[in-house]
């Protein structure tokens, strides 16, 4: 299916690794020029070289820590007008309420929640002026499958889901679409290292978990990236203010 993304410009946060890189690859494969934002210069350069060599699109990298509110303003200015924003930066730790203090809550939310909101504000402003654009927030299934042992991510993800829905309802009046994607467990560099390097009880627990997952595996980053690319395209032109789950149904498996 031709998605009509050739020549579009996308900004992907957390774009140097994991799901963010998967999103960047899927968009680049469809002909998008991409801006990648992340904190680590070496990872960014590796991602830039990888995408450039495979897809021949323009790739610009930005070292940026979006837990700092001013970084969102600076990043938006450096990128200029973009057609697609993918907020994929930030990982929230698995913690129960009594295991994390106020500082831990704030540090966890500064990048994942406020980083997404702050950058969306800057990009949405210019998209409204142009009457065109798509914002995709990569969130996570904890927001729709609440877990007291992951209360920090549960509430963070629920907040971003509500944010995406609320803005996506209003944004269509200005020619802009906003959606969210909730991945389940995804085979990223981090989870791969845990699987391949584990031993003892933890390794057994991972093995048991994998067997209970749909298709007996985690999702691949490309599977999430392809959904993001579709939602960002004109093929999804009547989709806004909604959340799409990419977890094989695992959130409701018993």
Buried (B, 14 or more C-beta within 10 A) or exposed (E): EEBEBEEBBBBBBBBBBBBBBBBBBBBBBBBBBBBBBBBEEEBBBBBBEBBBEEBEBEBBBBBBBBBBBEBBBBBBEEBEEBBBBBBBBBBBEBBEEEEBEEEEBEBBBBBBBBBBBBBBBBBBEBBBEEEBBBBBBBBBBBBBBEEEEBBBBBBBBBBBBEBBBEBBEEBBEBEBBBBBBBBBBBBBEEBEEEBEEBEEEEBEEBEEEBEEBBEEEBBEBBBBBBBBBBBBBEBBEEBBBBBBBBBBEBBEEE
